[in-house]
Amino acid sequence: MPSGPTGRPATIYDVAARAKLSIATVSRVLQGTGPVSAKARARVDQAAQELNYVPLRAARSLAVQRHEAHGLVLPDLAGPFYGDLLMGYERWAGEHGQSVVITVTHGNPDPRRSVMDLAGRVDGIVVHGNALDLPTVQSLRKAGVPVVLIAHPPATGCDSVRSESAASAEQLTTRLLDHGRTSLYFVGDPASSYDVSERYAGFAKAHELRGLQVPKPVRVPLTEEAGRAVAEKVLQATTRQGETVRPDGLVCANDELALAVLATFAANGVDVPGEIVVTGWDDVMAARYVSPGLTTVRQPMAELGRTAAERLHERVTGARTRARNDVLATELVLRDSCGTNRGMHAVTE
């Protein structure tokens, strides 16, 4: 049942009736105050979930003048990507008098409960990538919570903001193939996020258009540790009929992977780009200062944050009621790690 018995948003009274408990007990569970038995807590949690109950802050404060609060749900805070995203979001929110409450789902044993609790303390929620599963996002929408998705495919009733991936990945892969690379590996797990799946789709399309077999992805997390492990595996490649069997290019799903690969190769005397080319994605600051400079795709990370903050504000204030899907442009940045940084329309640094 998505709401109260008359189709209106569920109230604490509906939860109490469904759980067959007193209002006081339900309130203690929902507020996290006072002693409550595990059995009672489980009954309240089940009733609240069945009713999609959210103690909406907006509903409690309609007549109260106060500033707007946004909830930002991220899968993690590790890596340089989230710093730029947060900077863009916080800057726009600060300029417009909004506060931001951040929740990280990585390592959280019950992210759904945490986010439904967060929904009761803010006016709307922004969700990045796979921080939440789709049923939880749908529960937020059924409960009347404005939702904006970042780096996520469009979902009914939600705004979405993402950067273009497939065409840029195809352009990058095409360039490598056109310059004689014959054994490219895609490093990253397409199942890990919508963005990575789109990057692999572009990588695959570039191969398909040339009638080439599409290499299976090297499915690893998008972390520095995984990048080192992939590079070490390439270094340990076996020989076949006297020749070393290894790829001549690694197309990494983000810069964190690619930078770790470059560092490992450099420590082992591998010539990049002479023996093998390496590319990344995001264009974090370190990409331009390593040697060789990292060829990558520049993603407008701060702009993703700014746009998401603006879209949520529009939905919270009622300035716009129809869902909007924004796709921000990306840009191929050619540096020395790909060995092909001349003769193509792209940013060259």
Secondary structure as a PSIPRED ss2 file (coil, helix, strand):
# PSIPRED VFORMAT (PSIPRED V4.0)

   1 M C   1.000  0.000  0.000
   2 P C   1.000  0.000  0.000
   3 S C   1.000  0.000  0.000
   4 G C   1.000  0.000  0.000
   5 P C   1.000  0.000  0.000
   6 T C   1.000  0.000  0.000
   7 G C   1.000  0.000  0.000
   8 R C   1.000  0.000  0.000
   9 P C   1.000  0.000  0.000
  10 A C   1.000  0.000  0.000
  11 T C   1.000  0.000  0.000
  12 I H   0.000  1.000  0.000
  13 Y H   0.000  1.000  0.000
  14 D H   0.000  1.000  0.000
  15 V H   0.000  1.000  0.000
  16 A H   0.000  1.000  0.000
  17 A H   0.000  1.000  0.000
  18 R H   0.000  1.000  0.000
  19 A H   0.000  1.000  0.000
  20 K C   1.000  0.000  0.000
  21 L C   1.000  0.000  0.000
  22 S C   1.000  0.000  0.000
  23 I H   0.000  1.000  0.000
  24 A H   0.000  1.000  0.000
  25 T H   0.000  1.000  0.000
  26 V H   0.000  1.000  0.000
  27 S H   0.000  1.000  0.000
  28 R H   0.000  1.000  0.000
  29 V H   0.000  1.000  0.000
  30 L H   0.000  1.000  0.000
  31 Q H   0.000  1.000  0.000
  32 G C   1.000  0.000  0.000
  33 T C   1.000  0.000  0.000
  34 G C   1.000  0.000  0.000
  35 P C   1.000  0.000  0.000
  36 V C   1.000  0.000  0.000
  37 S C   1.000  0.000  0.000
  38 A H   0.000  1.000  0.000
  39 K H   0.000  1.000  0.000
  40 A H   0.000  1.000  0.000
  41 R H   0.000  1.000  0.000
  42 A H   0.000  1.000  0.000
  43 R H   0.000  1.000  0.000
  44 V H   0.000  1.000  0.000
  45 D H   0.000  1.000  0.000
  46 Q H   0.000  1.000  0.000
  47 A H   0.000  1.000  0.000
  48 A H   0.000  1.000  0.000
  49 Q H   0.000  1.000  0.000
  50 E H   0.000  1.000  0.000
  51 L H   0.000  1.000  0.000
  52 N C   1.000  0.000  0.000
  53 Y C   1.000  0.000  0.000
  54 V C   1.000  0.000  0.000
  55 P C   1.000  0.000  0.000
  56 L C   1.000  0.000  0.000
  57 R H   0.000  1.000  0.000
  58 A H   0.000  1.000  0.000
  59 A H   0.000  1.000  0.000
  60 R H   0.000  1.000  0.000
  61 S C   1.000  0.000  0.000
  62 L C   1.000  0.000  0.000
  63 A C   1.000  0.000  0.000
  64 V C   1.000  0.000  0.000
  65 Q C   1.000  0.000  0.000
  66 R C   1.000  0.000  0.000
  67 H C   1.000  0.000  0.000
  68 E C   1.000  0.000  0.000
  69 A E   0.000  0.000  1.000
  70 H E   0.000  0.000  1.000
  71 G E   0.000  0.000  1.000
  72 L E   0.000  0.000  1.000
  73 V E   0.000  0.000  1.000
  74 L E   0.000  0.000  1.000
  75 P C   1.000  0.000  0.000
  76 D C   1.000  0.000  0.000
  77 L C   1.000  0.000  0.000
  78 A C   1.000  0.000  0.000
  79 G C   1.000  0.000  0.000
  80 P H   0.000  1.000  0.000
  81 F H   0.000  1.000  0.000
  82 Y H   0.000  1.000  0.000
  83 G H   0.000  1.000  0.000
  84 D H   0.000  1.000  0.000
  85 L H   0.000  1.000  0.000
  86 L H   0.000  1.000  0.000
  87 M H   0.000  1.000  0.000
  88 G H   0.000  1.000  0.000
  89 Y H   0.000  1.000  0.000
  90 E H   0.000  1.000  0.000
  91 R H   0.000  1.000  0.000
  92 W H   0.000  1.000  0.000
  93 A H   0.000  1.000  0.000
  94 G H   0.000  1.000  0.000
  95 E H   0.000  1.000  0.000
  96 H C   1.000  0.000  0.000
  97 G C   1.000  0.000  0.000
  98 Q C   1.000  0.000  0.000
  99 S E   0.000  0.000  1.000
 100 V E   0.000  0.000  1.000
 101 V E   0.000  0.000  1.000
 102 I E   0.000  0.000  1.000
 103 T E   0.000  0.000  1.000
 104 V E   0.000  0.000  1.000
 105 T C   1.000  0.000  0.000
 106 H C   1.000  0.000  0.000
 107 G C   1.000  0.000  0.000
 108 N C   1.000  0.000  0.000
 109 P C   1.000  0.000  0.000
 110 D C   1.000  0.000  0.000
 111 P H   0.000  1.000  0.000
 112 R H   0.000  1.000  0.000
 113 R H   0.000  1.000  0.000
 114 S H   0.000  1.000  0.000
 115 V H   0.000  1.000  0.000
 116 M H   0.000  1.000  0.000
 117 D H   0.000  1.000  0.000
 118 L H   0.000  1.000  0.000
 119 A H   0.000  1.000  0.000
 120 G C   1.000  0.000  0.000
 121 R C   1.000  0.000  0.000
 122 V C   1.000  0.000  0.000
 123 D C   1.000  0.000  0.000
 124 G E   0.000  0.000  1.000
 125 I E   0.000  0.000  1.000
 126 V E   0.000  0.000  1.000
 127 V E   0.000  0.000  1.000
 128 H E   0.000  0.000  1.000
 129 G C   1.000  0.000  0.000
 130 N C   1.000  0.000  0.000
 131 A C   1.000  0.000  0.000
 132 L C   1.000  0.000  0.000
 133 D C   1.000  0.000  0.000
 134 L H   0.000  1.000  0.000
 135 P H   0.000  1.000  0.000
 136 T H   0.000  1.000  0.000
 137 V H   0.000  1.000  0.000
 138 Q H   0.000  1.000  0.000
 139 S H   0.000  1.000  0.000
 140 L H   0.000  1.000  0.000
 141 R H   0.000  1.000  0.000
 142 K H   0.000  1.000  0.000
 143 A C   1.000  0.000  0.000
 144 G C   1.000  0.000  0.000
 145 V C   1.000  0.000  0.000
 146 P C   1.000  0.000  0.000
 147 V E   0.000  0.000  1.000
 148 V E   0.000  0.000  1.000
 149 L E   0.000  0.000  1.000
 150 I E   0.000  0.000  1.000
 151 A C   1.000  0.000  0.000
 152 H C   1.000  0.000  0.000
 153 P C   1.000  0.000  0.000
 154 P C   1.000  0.000  0.000
 155 A C   1.000  0.000  0.000
 156 T C   1.000  0.000  0.000
 157 G C   1.000  0.000  0.000
 158 C C   1.000  0.000  0.000
 159 D E   0.000  0.000  1.000
 160 S E   0.000  0.000  1.000
 161 V E   0.000  0.000  1.000
 162 R E   0.000  0.000  1.000
 163 S E   0.000  0.000  1.000
 164 E C   1.000  0.000  0.000
 165 S C   1.000  0.000  0.000
 166 A H   0.000  1.000  0.000
 167 A H   0.000  1.000  0.000
 168 S H   0.000  1.000  0.000
 169 A H   0.000  1.000  0.000
 170 E H   0.000  1.000  0.000
 171 Q H   0.000  1.000  0.000
 172 L H   0.000  1.000  0.000
 173 T H   0.000  1.000  0.000
 174 T H   0.000  1.000  0.000
 175 R H   0.000  1.000  0.000
 176 L H   0.000  1.000  0.000
 177 L H   0.000  1.000  0.000
 178 D H   0.000  1.000  0.000
 179 H C   1.000  0.000  0.000
 180 G C   1.000  0.000  0.000
 181 R C   1.000  0.000  0.000
 182 T C   1.000  0.000  0.000
 183 S C   1.000  0.000  0.000
 184 L E   0.000  0.000  1.000
 185 Y E   0.000  0.000  1.000
 186 F E   0.000  0.000  1.000
 187 V E   0.000  0.000  1.000
 188 G C   1.000  0.000  0.000
 189 D C   1.000  0.000  0.000
 190 P H   0.000  1.000  0.000
 191 A H   0.000  1.000  0.000
 192 S H   0.000  1.000  0.000
 193 S C   1.000  0.000  0.000
 194 Y H   0.000  1.000  0.000
 195 D H   0.000  1.000  0.000
 196 V H   0.000  1.000  0.000
 197 S H   0.000  1.000  0.000
 198 E H   0.000  1.000  0.000
 199 R H   0.000  1.000  0.000
 200 Y H   0.000  1.000  0.000
 201 A H   0.000  1.000  0.000
 202 G H   0.000  1.000  0.000
 203 F H   0.000  1.000  0.000
 204 A H   0.000  1.000  0.000
 205 K H   0.000  1.000  0.000
 206 A H   0.000  1.000  0.000
 207 H H   0.000  1.000  0.000
 208 E H   0.000  1.000  0.000
 209 L C   1.000  0.000  0.000
 210 R C   1.000  0.000  0.000
 211 G C   1.000  0.000  0.000
 212 L C   1.000  0.000  0.000
 213 Q C   1.000  0.000  0.000
 214 V C   1.000  0.000  0.000
 215 P C   1.000  0.000  0.000
 216 K C   1.000  0.000  0.000
 217 P C   1.000  0.000  0.000
 218 V E   0.000  0.000  1.000
 219 R C   1.000  0.000  0.000
 220 V C   1.000  0.000  0.000
 221 P C   1.000  0.000  0.000
 222 L C   1.000  0.000  0.000
 223 T C   1.000  0.000  0.000
 224 E H   0.000  1.000  0.000
 225 E H   0.000  1.000  0.000
 226 A H   0.000  1.000  0.000
 227 G H   0.000  1.000  0.000
 228 R H   0.000  1.000  0.000
 229 A H   0.000  1.000  0.000
 230 V H   0.000  1.000  0.000
 231 A H   0.000  1.000  0.000
 232 E H   0.000  1.000  0.000
 233 K H   0.000  1.000  0.000
 234 V H   0.000  1.000  0.000
 235 L H   0.000  1.000  0.000
 236 Q C   1.000  0.000  0.000
 237 A C   1.000  0.000  0.000
 238 T C   1.000  0.000  0.000
 239 T E   0.000  0.000  1.000
 240 R E   0.000  0.000  1.000
 241 Q C   1.000  0.000  0.000
 242 G C   1.000  0.000  0.000
 243 E E   0.000  0.000  1.000
 244 T E   0.000  0.000  1.000
 245 V C   1.000  0.000  0.000
 246 R C   1.000  0.000  0.000
 247 P C   1.000  0.000  0.000
 248 D C   1.000  0.000  0.000
 249 G E   0.000  0.000  1.000
 250 L E   0.000  0.000  1.000
 251 V E   0.000  0.000  1.000
 252 C E   0.000  0.000  1.000
 253 A C   1.000  0.000  0.000
 254 N C   1.000  0.000  0.000
 255 D H   0.000  1.000  0.000
 256 E H   0.000  1.000  0.000
 257 L H   0.000  1.000  0.000
 258 A H   0.000  1.000  0.000
 259 L H   0.000  1.000  0.000
 260 A H   0.000  1.000  0.000
 261 V H   0.000  1.000  0.000
 262 L H   0.000  1.000  0.000
 263 A H   0.000  1.000  0.000
 264 T H   0.000  1.000  0.000
 265 F H   0.000  1.000  0.000
 266 A H   0.000  1.000  0.000
 267 A H   0.000  1.000  0.000
 268 N C   1.000  0.000  0.000
 269 G C   1.000  0.000  0.000
 270 V C   1.000  0.000  0.000
 271 D C   1.000  0.000  0.000
 272 V C   1.000  0.000  0.000
 273 P C   1.000  0.000  0.000
 274 G C   1.000  0.000  0.000
 275 E C   1.000  0.000  0.000
 276 I C   1.000  0.000  0.000
 277 V E   0.000  0.000  1.000
 278 V E   0.000  0.000  1.000
 279 T E   0.000  0.000  1.000
 280 G C   1.000  0.000  0.000
 281 W C   1.000  0.000  0.000
 282 D E   0.000  0.000  1.000
 283 D C   1.000  0.000  0.000
 284 V C   1.000  0.000  0.000
 285 M H   0.000  1.000  0.000
 286 A H   0.000  1.000  0.000
 287 A H   0.000  1.000  0.000
 288 R H   0.000  1.000  0.000
 289 Y C   1.000  0.000  0.000
 290 V C   1.000  0.000  0.000
 291 S C   1.000  0.000  0.000
 292 P C   1.000  0.000  0.000
 293 G C   1.000  0.000  0.000
 294 L C   1.000  0.000  0.000
 295 T E   0.000  0.000  1.000
 296 T E   0.000  0.000  1.000
 297 V E   0.000  0.000  1.000
 298 R E   0.000  0.000  1.000
 299 Q C   1.000  0.000  0.000
 300 P C   1.000  0.000  0.000
 301 M H   0.000  1.000  0.000
 302 A H   0.000  1.000  0.000
 303 E H   0.000  1.000  0.000
 304 L H   0.000  1.000  0.000
 305 G H   0.000  1.000  0.000
 306 R H   0.000  1.000  0.000
 307 T H   0.000  1.000  0.000
 308 A H   0.000  1.000  0.000
 309 A H   0.000  1.000  0.000
 310 E H   0.000  1.000  0.000
 311 R H   0.000  1.000  0.000
 312 L H   0.000  1.000  0.000
 313 H H   0.000  1.000  0.000
 314 E H   0.000  1.000  0.000
 315 R H   0.000  1.000  0.000
 316 V H   0.000  1.000  0.000
 317 T H   0.000  1.000  0.000
 318 G C   1.000  0.000  0.000
 319 A C   1.000  0.000  0.000
 320 R C   1.000  0.000  0.000
 321 T C   1.000  0.000  0.000
 322 R C   1.000  0.000  0.000
 323 A C   1.000  0.000  0.000
 324 R C   1.000  0.000  0.000
 325 N E   0.000  0.000  1.000
 326 D E   0.000  0.000  1.000
 327 V E   0.000  0.000  1.000
 328 L E   0.000  0.000  1.000
 329 A C   1.000  0.000  0.000
 330 T C   1.000  0.000  0.000
 331 E E   0.000  0.000  1.000
 332 L E   0.000  0.000  1.000
 333 V E   0.000  0.000  1.000
 334 L E   0.000  0.000  1.000
 335 R C   1.000  0.000  0.000
 336 D H   0.000  1.000  0.000
 337 S H   0.000  1.000  0.000
 338 C H   0.000  1.000  0.000
 339 G C   1.000  0.000  0.000
 340 T C   1.000  0.000  0.000
 341 N C   1.000  0.000  0.000
 342 R C   1.000  0.000  0.000
 343 G C   1.000  0.000  0.000
 344 M C   1.000  0.000  0.000
 345 H C   1.000  0.000  0.000
 346 A C   1.000  0.000  0.000
 347 V E   0.000  0.000  1.000
 348 T E   0.000  0.000  1.000
 349 E C   1.000  0.000  0.000
